[in-house]
Amino acid sequence: MDAAILEKANAWLNGNYDQATKDEVRQLQETSPEELAESFYRSLEFGTGGLRGIMGVGTNRMNKYTVGMATQGFANYLKKVYGTAEIKVAIAHDCRNNSRFFAETTANVFAANGIKVYLFEALRPTPELSYTIRHLSCQAGVVLTASHNPKEYNGYKAYWNDGGQLVPPHDKNVITEVDAITSVDEVLFTGGEENISILGKGMDEAFIDMVKSLSIYPEVIEKQKDLKIVYTPIHGTGITLMPQVLERFGFTNVTIVDEQATPDGNFPTVVYPNPEESEAMSIGLKKAKEIDADILLGTDPDSDRVGIAIKNTKGEWVLMNGNQTAVLAFNYMIEARKVKGIAQRNDMVIKTIVTTNLIDDIAAASGVTCYNVLTGFKWIAELITEKLGKENYIIGGEESYGLMIGDKIRDKDAISAVAILCEMAAYQKNQGQSLFEKLIDLYVQYGYYKEGLISITKKGMRGAEEIAEMMQGFRDNPPATINGSPVVQLLDYETQVGKNLQGGSVWDIELPKSNVLQFILEDGSKISARPSGTEPKIKFYFSVKTSLESADKFDETEKQMEDKIKAIISDMKLK
């Protein structure tokens, strides 16, 4: 075995680690050399969002010691920034195995460093953590979650004083401080327990009141209070607040999917606890069909992503993709505020560069500014802060099943999203129309956008190199045409330069550097290439557009656009 791996493992056997950990390392040495290598061949990287990894012993795993070292580094940075001023940190966790233990470990390390800690009494949705940071004027926050990853994973998401995840310069600065912690002996695990305060129902009530304040048509809900809602928390944190929120909104006919109602880090009924996956929504779908519901909603383990299903014009249940859900939500917030007379002249909305441009069109038609930012809600949060006092933020979102409604939080929020999506369904029902019919109306009005996504993984030692070579090839020799349509623009977010490939003009892209390429075609199609920063994987996002003459042409038009995306994938030799 590699000498460096053995050296790291022996350091754990001889160092200041608990006996159970040492026994586990020894057992790996004796029975699972491959697993030992996986556990120690590198240190779990503290990236710009924090930590995420498989749970277990070792430097490359989520455990008490990797979490403790990360927290010590974060604490050191907070003390550098804020000096002798009082520092307050809020901590929450999801339903995953060990999440409570990791949350308490995090709380203890901050507290031992003289930092005031607000720790939730039990599991809570991630958006409540973001809200709490702002509500209690904290300098930072941490939520222990691996979001929608498989059960073997856990994670550590770091937040700044605005309630958003870390952005420059704090992200890199925290990484520097975390990397500087080279031994568990530098971590203060105990002492200062009096600095920890427990949060419970009081904060829940404040958060629920905030969500309720987002309602635009409470009088319509009163008329449609028996709207048949089916909700599944997919074994996650949504169960702690979602039923109360829907009740507070005025909905009286809510069915919880019993099989997925109990928080469970083993996620016994699903392979991936992710509402993006049809399999994760299948039990809820069965229940919705059984009771002839109006809408089905599901949230992931930490309740920041939302998936919905509604009936199409033929009465068949269909799962909406993230772009469709975002279109409905953005349009509702813009349109309803206008009709209600509460729209402001400086209203703005924010989406990511890979999210459907139908949202840009809807916003433009209503005179609302639509900003595009890099993928990730931290960039939406950063822009809200930048525009404070100048523009009025209404809603933000991205194609990966995330929405952020209202400016009281700074991260994606499936709790508010579920409530507003139900209000939207009630509003449309009151108009004698379904949400699906409303979506078709928007396509007829603005044009039909169809989005697709594929993910390519390159395995083996050369995987990451192959993906880097693929991106460099696109940069050096961008295709002149894709599927017969000329490429008119190449947008390179890494070099922060946009090019007109026909006229030759260039311009600066006013966004942070990111390894993303976009091809804009003459026919309105948009293709985005975005490699993962942590694994040998690259995502390609496709958006195609055409006109939709009338609602009865929807199926035919959808098939044409589906075929067009397949043709683009084939022409680019991506499969």
VENNOR-V882626 format. One record per backbone hydrogen bond with DSSP energy under -1.0 kcal/mol. NH is the residue of the N-H (numbers start at 1). CO is the residue of the C=O. Records with the same first field share a line. If there is no record, write none. Layout:
BEGIN
NH = CO  CO
END
This chain:
BEGIN
6 = 2
7 = 3
8 = 4
9 = 5
10 = 6
11 = 7
12 = 8
13 = 9
14 = 10
15 = 11
17 = 15
22 = 18
23 = 19
24 = 20
25 = 21
26 = 22
27 = 23
28 = 24
29 = 25
30 = 26
31 = 27
32 = 28
36 = 32
37 = 33
38 = 34
39 = 35
40 = 36
41 = 37
44 = 59
47 = 45  50
51 = 156
53 = 154
55 = 152
56 = 62
60 = 39
61 = 58
62 = 54
67 = 63
68 = 64
69 = 65
70 = 66
71 = 67
72 = 68
73 = 69
74 = 70
75 = 71
76 = 72
77 = 73
78 = 74
79 = 75
80 = 76
81 = 77
82 = 78
83 = 79
85 = 82
89 = 116
90 = 140
91 = 118
92 = 142
94 = 144
99 = 96
102 = 98
103 = 99
104 = 100
105 = 101
106 = 102
107 = 103
108 = 104
109 = 105
110 = 106
111 = 107
112 = 108
114 = 111
115 = 110
116 = 87
117 = 195
118 = 89
119 = 197
120 = 91
121 = 199
124 = 93
126 = 302
130 = 126
131 = 127
132 = 128
133 = 129
134 = 130
135 = 131
136 = 132
138 = 133
139 = 88
140 = 88
141 = 159
142 = 90
143 = 157
144 = 92
149 = 146
153 = 150
154 = 53
156 = 51
157 = 143
158 = 49
159 = 141
160 = 164
163 = 160
166 = 158
171 = 167
173 = 169
174 = 170
175 = 171
176 = 172
177 = 173
178 = 174
179 = 175
180 = 176
181 = 178
186 = 183
187 = 184
189 = 187
195 = 192
196 = 193
197 = 117
199 = 119
204 = 200
205 = 201
206 = 202
207 = 203
208 = 204
209 = 205
210 = 206
211 = 207
212 = 208
213 = 209
214 = 211
215 = 212
221 = 217
222 = 218
223 = 219
224 = 220
227 = 224
229 = 253
230 = 295
231 = 255
232 = 297
235 = 260
236 = 233
237 = 301
240 = 237
241 = 238
242 = 238
245 = 241
246 = 242
247 = 243
248 = 244
249 = 245
251 = 246
252 = 225
255 = 229
257 = 231
258 = 256
260 = 257
261 = 258
264 = 235
267 = 264
270 = 267
274 = 272
277 = 274
285 = 281
286 = 282
287 = 283
288 = 284
289 = 285
290 = 286
291 = 287
293 = 288
294 = 228
295 = 228
296 = 309
297 = 230
298 = 307
299 = 232
300 = 305
303 = 300
306 = 401
307 = 298
309 = 296
310 = 318
312 = 316
315 = 312
318 = 310
320 = 308
325 = 321
326 = 322
327 = 323
328 = 324
329 = 325
330 = 326
331 = 327
332 = 328
333 = 329
334 = 330
335 = 331
336 = 332
338 = 334
339 = 335
340 = 336
342 = 337
343 = 337
347 = 344
348 = 392
349 = 369
350 = 395
351 = 371
353 = 373
355 = 352
359 = 356
361 = 357
362 = 358
363 = 359
364 = 360
365 = 361
367 = 364
368 = 363
369 = 347
371 = 349
373 = 351
379 = 376
381 = 377
382 = 378
383 = 379
384 = 380
385 = 381
386 = 382
387 = 383
390 = 387
391 = 387
392 = 346
394 = 348
396 = 404
397 = 350
398 = 402
401 = 399
402 = 398
404 = 396
406 = 394
413 = 403
414 = 303
417 = 413
418 = 414
419 = 415
420 = 416
421 = 417
422 = 418
423 = 419
424 = 420
425 = 421
426 = 422
427 = 423
428 = 424
429 = 425
430 = 426
432 = 429
433 = 428
438 = 434
439 = 435
440 = 436
441 = 437
442 = 438
443 = 439
444 = 440
445 = 441
446 = 442
447 = 443
448 = 546
450 = 544
452 = 542
454 = 540
456 = 538
458 = 536
463 = 460
466 = 462
467 = 463
468 = 464
469 = 465
470 = 466
471 = 467
472 = 468
473 = 469
474 = 470
475 = 471
476 = 472
477 = 473
482 = 485
485 = 482
487 = 480
488 = 520
489 = 520
490 = 499
491 = 518
492 = 497
493 = 516
497 = 492
498 = 507
499 = 490
500 = 505
501 = 488
504 = 500
507 = 498
509 = 496
511 = 509
514 = 493
516 = 514
517 = 529
518 = 491
519 = 527
520 = 489
521 = 525
522 = 486
524 = 521
526 = 543
527 = 519
528 = 541
529 = 517
530 = 539
532 = 537
537 = 535
538 = 456
539 = 530
540 = 454
541 = 528
542 = 452
543 = 526
544 = 450
546 = 448
553 = 550
554 = 551
557 = 553
558 = 554
559 = 555
560 = 556
561 = 557
562 = 558
563 = 559
564 = 560
565 = 561
566 = 562
567 = 563
568 = 564
569 = 565
570 = 566
571 = 567
572 = 568
573 = 570
574 = 569
END
